[in-house]
Amino acid sequence: MLKTGGAMATRPPSADRPSGAWFAAWTRSRCEHKVHEGLQRKGVEAFLPAVRHASRRHDRRKVLERPLFPGYVFLRFQPAPDAYLRAAATDGLVRILGDRWDCLHPIPDEEINAVRRVVSTCEHAGPVPWLRRGERVRITAGALQGLEGLVEDWRGNRARFVVSIELLQRSVAVEVASALLERI
């Protein structure tokens, strides 16, 4: 298991290069970590983006890691009946999004990589409601240079930059200097 910034990812030891496509797995309520670990034990590459969240527990404060997309874990595999059944039989996993094993809905690598970069480089990243497609922008400098997404709002010289996972209709946002954005 690799832990990078707020993301947990697993990669099979023999995987020197990506194989297969990314898919979203819908999990039971609060079972994201259980599914992530189960996929890891089965040798399936999985990605569970997580963010740190301050929580009050009676008389103390605690920092917890919560899934960025509650109810979902991302997995990468080559769709085949045996691979699908092995992944789908993971305890806590409800289903892999798609119609059938041979008609799954893949998530573009660019979207997964963008979420991975946001979670690993930005402390204040957090989920936002799904936004409809609008004017797209690109970040021109800094740790997130080259990422494309939407601008949710502008406040002074700061903009709320949004990266979306279309299939889940979920988004993650981070604030960036508006001077670093260019229209596409």
Number of C-alpha atoms within 10 A of each C-alpha: 15 10 14 15 18 23 21 20 20 21 19 14 8 7 10 8 7 13 11 13 16 23 25 24 23 21 23 17 12 14 19 24 19 16 27 29 21 19 24 20 14 13 18 21 24 27 26 26 27 25 23 19 13 10 12 9 8 6 5 7 10 11 11 12 15 17 23 24 21 19 18 30 25 21 26 22 18 13 16 11 11 10 14 17 12 14 23 18 14 19 16 19 24 18 16 22 18 15 9 11 17 11 10 17 17 16 19 14 13 12 18 18 12 20 22 21 17 25 25 19 14 18 13 13 22 20 18 17 12 16 16 10 10 10 11 15 19 19 21 15 13 9 12 17 12 14 22 23 23 22 23 16 11 14 10 7 10 14 21 17 26 29 24 25 19 15 14 14 11 18 21 22 25 20 18 19 16 17 12 17 22 12 10 9
